[in-house]
Amino acid sequence: MISLMPRTVSSSDIQKKYREIFDEVKKTKEPVIVLHGNKPDVAIVDYGYLEELKRESYEKEVEDTLKAVREGRKEYKARKTLKAKSLADLI
C-alpha cells in the first residue's frame, strides 16, 4: 500500500546515494519524491507500479467512455439530442 506521505530526498542525495534509493524503491514499492530547491521535482517509482497505474488509468478511461456512449444512446432514443453542423453550434 502506498503511503500518504511519501519519502522525500534532495537531488544532491540522488547524486550521492542513487543506488541505495533505487534499491529501496524496488524493495518497498513506495515512491520517493525528489526535491530540487526544496520543491517536488520528480518521483521515482517502481516500474511494476507505474505499469499498474497505467493499466488502471486505461481501464477507467474505457469505463468512462462506455458510460458516456450509453448515456448518449439513451438521450438519442429519448430524442433529447441536437443536430449540430459544427462544434461552434454546441457552444
N, C-alpha and C positions, 0 to 999 in steps of 0.2 A: 504494500500500500504506500502511496506517495504521501510524504509529509506535507502538512500545510505550510510549514516554514522550512523551505529547502536550505541546505548548507550553502554558504557563500564563500568565495575565495577571491583574492585580488588577482589581477592579471600578472603581477610580479610573482605570486605564488605559483601560477601555472608555469611560468618560465623556469622556476626553481624545482618544482615538485610535480611536473605534469604526469609522470608515470604513476606515481603514488595516487594522485587524484583520479586518473583514468581507471586504475585498477579498483579503486573504491566504488566508482560509479558502476562498473561492470558487476562487482560483487553484490552491492546493495540494491541496485536498480533504481536508486534515488538520484534525481538530477542535482547538479551543482551549478549555481549561478556564479558567473564570473563578473566581478565588478571592475570597472575602469573609472578612475576618478570618483570612487565611492558610489557609482551608479551602476545598476544592472546593465550589462553589455551583451552577453551571450549566455546560453545554457549548454551544459554538457549533459547529454542523456545517453543511456544505454541504447544501442541500435535496435534491439528487440522491442524495447519500449516505444521507440519512435515509430517502428513499423506497426505496432499495435494501435497507437494513436491515429496513424494514417488510415488504417483499416476501419476503425470505429468512426472516424470522420466521414469516410466514404459511405459507410453503411447508413449513417444518419442523413447524409445528403440524399441518398437514394430514397430513403424512407420519406423525407420531406417532399421530394419531387413527386413521388407516387401519391402522397396525400393531396398535394396541390392539383394533380391531374384528376383525382377522384372528385374533389370539390368543384373543379371546373366542369366536369361532365355533369355533375348534379345540377349546377347552375344553368348549364346549357339546356338540359332536359326541362328545367323549370322555366325556361325562356327568360332568364334573368341576365343574359349576356347582351353585349352591344356589338354591332358590326362597325369596325373602325377601318379607315383607309390607311391610316398611319399611326405611329406611336403618339404623335402630337395630338391626335384626336382623343386620346385617352387621358391626357394630362390636363 
